[in-house]
Amino acid sequence: MNGLFAIAWRLLPWLLAFCAAHTQAASIRELQDSGQLRIASSLEPAAGIVPGQQVRFVMEIATATWFTGGVRISVPEVSGLVILQTEQFAANASELRDGKTWVLQRWSLDVYPQTAGSFRIPPVALELSVAGPNGNSVTGTASAPGAVLEAAVPVALEAANSWVAAPEFSVSQRFDRALENLAVGEAFAREITFRASDLMAMMLPEYRPARMTGLRAYPEPAALENNTNRGESRATRVERISYVAEQPGDYLLPALDYYWWNTRTAQLEVLSLEPTRVVVTGAVASAERNRAAPDLRRLLVPTASLVLALAFAWLIWRYAAGAPWGRLQQAVQHTLKRLQRAWRAARKPALPARLNPDGSAED
């Protein structure tokens, strides 16, 4: 009897562990039903949303134990909404609930309504792993509750075709040279930079240069950059345009106005770039042409020498077969005179001393 009692006493811990493993929660669903796993969701902000504004769909996962693995989110697709997961890590926290410590993870999706209207975000599927009551890892799928997003156009924006809705927005431009005295054929570069917070770079304004006769624009693909740091996202869009002056004239790059709905103040602001004057004074600078003239004259000397040698060789061959000396002498003199006239004509400058003999360079 004592031997059986000793064996039972040794097996008791194993029996208790076996019973606990089969009586306690063994699935994510059972953890939720028993109140040991709670999932909630919300919209930030929940009201006063403007089309194009960033709204965060926040999901809070709380467990009475701890997380044993990562969380995978299935991002839903909703017509009229752009939904992105820009953060790859959760915000972790802990809090005391009913005298017990709970571990929390906060995940968020960035939602951008493209138009005004009511949009229903469906429940978001989550794959997660948490510890069960007995310490074993429980893995499965749960859902964060969906939400309804309402977006409307304020009265101040009704007359605007497009705008930027963000807490911060700026636009600036710069040129790589002075634009007051350009010559035909010269080029300059223009750079327009847009910056905003809580927005994606692809949602910043796009600049398309207007066509101007005499001033040709060559835009480059926009440079887009997105940065996220501690839940704050910043976007930059840089537009670079190269202009080439094709004709003399006085040109004006028009002013640019951009509407900004300041989501911090709920007010409309207008950011502007001033018009820019571009003056093209005339033809290509004469110094460039004068540099090319000596090169042409240097080529004339060897060319004329070669022609003269060939002419003498031809005369000797032509009259060597018994031609009278007098006729040979006359032919040589005639050829020399023709070569002399050609030489003088070739030495004349290709351009007059002044580019515009009858007026100034600005006429």
C-alpha positions in Angstrom: 0.0 0.0 0.0 2.8 2.4 0.9 4.4 1.7 -2.5 1.2 2.6 -4.4 0.8 5.8 -2.4 4.4 6.8 -3.2 3.8 6.2 -6.9 0.6 8.2 -6.9 2.3 11.1 -5.0 5.0 11.2 -7.7 2.5 11.3 -10.6 0.3 13.9 -9.0 2.1 17.0 -10.5 1.9 15.5 -14.0 -1.8 14.7 -13.6 -2.5 18.3 -12.4 -0.6 19.8 -15.3 -2.5 17.5 -17.7 -5.8 18.5 -16.3 -4.9 22.2 -16.3 -3.8 22.1 -20.0 -7.2 20.6 -21.0 -9.4 22.7 -18.8 -7.9 26.1 -19.4 -8.3 28.2 -22.6 -6.5 26.7 -25.5 -7.5 29.1 -28.4 -7.5 32.8 -29.1 -11.3 32.7 -29.2 -11.5 31.1 -25.8 -9.1 33.7 -24.4 -11.4 36.4 -25.7 -14.5 34.7 -24.4 -12.9 34.4 -20.9 -12.0 38.1 -20.9 -8.2 37.4 -20.9 -7.7 38.9 -24.3 -9.3 42.2 -25.4 -9.2 44.0 -28.7 -10.6 47.5 -29.3 -10.3 50.0 -32.2 -10.9 53.7 -32.7 -10.5 56.5 -35.2 -8.2 59.5 -34.5 -9.7 62.0 -35.1 -13.2 60.7 -35.0 -15.0 63.8 -36.4 -14.4 66.9 -38.5 -12.5 64.9 -41.2 -11.7 66.6 -44.5 -11.0 64.6 -47.8 -7.3 64.0 -48.0 -6.7 64.3 -44.3 -4.9 61.5 -42.5 -7.0 59.5 -40.0 -5.5 56.8 -37.8 -7.3 53.6 -37.3 -5.9 52.5 -34.0 -6.1 48.9 -32.8 -5.4 48.1 -29.1 -4.6 44.5 -28.2 -4.5 43.8 -24.5 -3.7 40.5 -22.8 -3.7 39.5 -19.1 -0.5 37.5 -19.7 2.1 38.5 -22.3 2.8 38.3 -26.1 4.8 35.3 -27.3 5.1 36.4 -30.9 4.5 39.2 -33.4 1.2 40.5 -34.8 0.4 40.3 -38.5 -2.3 42.7 -39.8 -4.4 42.1 -42.9 -4.9 45.6 -44.3 -8.4 45.9 -45.7 -9.4 47.5 -49.0 -12.2 50.0 -49.1 -13.3 52.0 -52.2 -12.7 55.7 -51.7 -10.1 55.1 -49.0 -6.3 54.8 -49.1 -5.3 52.5 -46.2 -1.6 52.0 -45.5 0.4 50.4 -42.8 3.4 52.7 -42.5 4.6 51.6 -39.0 6.1 48.1 -38.7 6.3 48.1 -34.9 3.7 48.5 -32.2 3.6 51.0 -29.3 4.0 48.8 -26.2 2.6 49.7 -22.8 1.2 48.1 -19.6 -1.5 49.2 -17.2 -3.3 48.0 -14.1 -6.8 46.6 -14.6 -8.8 45.3 -11.6 -5.6 44.9 -9.6 -3.9 42.9 -12.3 -1.2 44.0 -14.8 -2.2 43.9 -18.5 0.2 44.1 -21.4 -0.9 46.3 -24.4 0.1 46.7 -28.0 -1.2 49.6 -30.1 -1.1 49.3 -33.8 -2.4 51.8 -36.3 -3.3 52.1 -40.0 -3.2 55.4 -41.9 -6.5 56.1 -43.6 -7.0 58.8 -46.2 -10.5 59.5 -47.6 -10.3 60.6 -51.2 -13.7 62.2 -51.4 -16.5 63.3 -49.1 -18.8 60.6 -47.9 -19.4 57.9 -45.4 -17.0 54.9 -45.4 -17.3 51.7 -43.5 -14.0 50.1 -42.5 -14.6 46.3 -42.0 -13.2 44.3 -39.1 -9.4 43.9 -39.5 -8.0 40.4 -39.2 -5.1 40.0 -36.8 -2.7 37.0 -36.5 -1.2 37.0 -33.0 0.4 34.8 -30.3 -0.1 35.3 -26.6 0.6 33.2 -23.5 -2.3 31.2 -22.1 -3.2 30.9 -18.4 -0.8 28.0 -18.0 2.0 29.8 -19.8 1.8 27.9 -23.1 1.8 29.9 -26.4 -1.6 30.3 -28.0 -1.6 31.3 -31.7 -4.6 32.2 -33.8 -6.6 34.8 -35.6 -8.8 37.6 -34.1 -10.5 40.7 -35.5 -10.3 44.3 -34.5 -13.8 45.9 -34.6 -14.5 48.0 -37.8 -15.5 51.7 -37.8 -17.4 54.2 -39.8 -15.5 57.2 -41.2 -17.3 60.4 -42.1 -15.6 63.0 -44.4 -17.0 66.3 -45.5 -15.9 69.4 -47.4 -15.9 72.6 -45.3 -17.6 75.6 -46.8 -14.2 77.4 -47.1 -13.0 74.7 -49.5 -16.1 74.4 -51.7 -14.6 76.7 -54.3 -11.2 75.0 -54.3 -10.3 72.2 -56.8 -7.6 70.7 -54.7 -5.9 71.3 -51.4 -3.5 69.8 -48.8 -5.1 68.8 -45.5 -2.3 68.5 -42.9 -1.1 70.0 -39.6 2.0 71.4 -41.4 2.6 72.4 -45.0 5.1 74.5 -46.8 6.2 75.3 -50.4 9.4 77.0 -51.6 11.3 77.4 -54.8 14.8 78.3 -55.9 16.8 78.9 -59.2 20.4 78.0 -59.9 21.3 81.4 -61.5 20.2 84.9 -62.1 17.5 85.3 -64.7 17.9 89.0 -65.8 20.3 88.7 -68.7 20.1 85.3 -70.5 21.3 84.6 -74.0 19.6 82.4 -76.5 20.6 78.8 -75.9 21.4 79.3 -72.2 19.6 77.2 -69.6 18.6 77.5 -66.0 17.1 75.1 -63.4 14.1 75.6 -61.1 13.4 73.6 -58.0 10.1 73.6 -56.2 9.9 71.8 -52.8 6.7 70.7 -51.0 6.8 69.5 -47.4 4.0 68.3 -45.1 3.4 66.3 -42.0 1.0 63.4 -41.5 0.8 62.9 -45.3 2.4 60.7 -47.9 4.6 62.3 -50.6 2.5 60.9 -53.4 -0.4 63.1 -52.1 1.5 66.4 -52.3 0.8 68.7 -55.2 2.2 68.0 -58.6 3.6 70.8 -60.7 3.2 70.9 -64.4 5.0 73.8 -66.2 2.9 75.8 -68.7 4.0 75.8 -72.3 5.7 79.1 -73.3 6.8 80.0 -76.8 10.5 80.8 -76.7 11.1 79.3 -73.3 11.1 75.5 -73.4 10.6 73.6 -70.1 12.0 70.1 -69.5 10.5 68.7 -66.2 12.2 65.8 -64.4 10.4 63.0 -62.5 9.5 64.2 -59.1 11.6 63.1 -56.1 9.4 61.7 -53.3 10.6 61.0 -49.8 8.6 59.7 -46.7 10.0 59.5 -43.2 8.3 58.2 -40.1 9.7 58.7 -36.6 7.8 57.9 -33.4 4.4 57.9 -35.0 5.0 61.2 -36.8 5.2 61.0 -40.6 6.8 63.7 -42.8 6.7 63.9 -46.6 8.8 65.8 -49.2 8.2 66.2 -52.9 10.8 68.0 -55.1 10.0 69.1 -58.6 12.9 70.0 -60.8 12.5 71.7 -64.2 15.1 72.8 -66.7 14.3 75.8 -68.9 16.1 76.6 -72.2 15.9 80.0 -73.8 15.0 79.6 -77.4 14.1 83.2 -78.4 14.8 86.7 -77.1 12.1 88.1 -75.0 10.7 89.1 -71.6 9.0 86.1 -70.0 7.0 85.7 -66.7 6.8 82.4 -64.8 3.3 82.8 -63.3 2.5 82.9 -59.6 1.5 79.6 -58.0 -1.2 79.4 -55.2 -1.7 76.3 -53.1 -4.7 75.8 -50.7 -3.8 74.4 -47.3 -6.5 73.2 -44.9 -4.7 73.4 -41.5 -6.0 70.5 -39.5 -4.7 71.9 -36.3 -6.7 75.1 -36.5 -9.5 73.9 -38.9 -8.8 77.0 -41.1 -8.0 77.5 -44.8 -4.7 79.1 -45.7 -3.2 80.0 -49.1 0.5 79.5 -49.7 1.9 81.4 -52.8 5.0 81.5 -54.9 5.6 84.9 -56.4 5.8 85.3 -60.2 9.3 85.2 -61.6 10.6 87.4 -64.5 13.0 85.8 -67.1 14.8 88.1 -69.5 16.4 86.7 -72.7 18.4 89.6 -74.3 19.5 88.3 -77.6 21.6 85.9 -79.6 24.4 83.6 -78.3 27.2 85.6 -76.7 29.7 87.0 -79.4 32.7 85.7 -77.4 31.7 82.2 -78.2 31.6 82.9 -81.9 34.9 84.8 -81.9 36.6 81.9 -80.2 35.6 79.7 -83.2 36.9 82.1 -85.9 40.7 81.6 -85.3 40.2 77.8 -85.6 38.8 78.4 -89.1 41.7 80.6 -90.2 44.2 78.2 -88.9 42.8 75.6 -91.2 43.0 77.9 -94.3 46.9 77.9 -94.4 47.4 74.1 -94.9 44.4 73.9 -97.1 45.6 76.7 -99.4 49.1 75.2 -99.5 47.7 71.8 -100.6 45.6 73.4 -103.3 48.5 75.4 -104.6 50.7 72.3 -104.8 48.0 70.3 -106.6 47.6 73.1 -109.1 51.3 73.2 -109.9 51.4 69.5 -110.2 48.4 69.6 -112.6 50.0 72.4 -114.7 53.2 70.5 -115.1 51.4 67.3 -116.0 49.1 69.2 -118.5 51.9 71.1 -120.3 54.8 68.8 -120.0 54.1 67.1 -123.3 55.7 69.7 -125.6 53.5 72.7 -124.8 55.0 76.1 -125.7 56.7 77.8 -122.7 54.7 81.0 -123.2 51.3 79.3 -122.9 52.6 77.5 -119.7 53.7 80.8 -118.2 50.3 82.4 -118.9 48.4 79.5 -117.4 50.6 79.6 -114.3 50.0 83.4 -113.8 46.3 83.0 -114.4 46.1 80.2 -111.8 48.1 82.2 -109.3 45.8 85.2 -109.6 42.7 83.0 -109.0 44.3 81.4 -105.9 45.2 84.9 -104.6 41.6 86.1 -105.0 40.4 82.9 -103.2 42.9 83.5 -100.4 41.8 87.0 -99.8 38.1 86.0 -99.8 38.8 83.2 -97.3 40.6 85.6 -94.9 37.6 87.8 -94.5 35.8 87.3 -91.1 32.7 85.1 -91.2 30.9 87.7 -89.0 30.8 91.5 -89.1 32.7 93.3 -86.3 29.3 94.0 -84.7 26.5 91.4 -84.4 23.9 94.2 -85.0 25.7 96.8 -87.2 22.5 99.0 -87.4 21.4 98.8 -83.8 22.2 97.7 -80.3 22.2 94.1 -79.0 18.9 94.6 -77.3 17.0 95.6 -80.5 
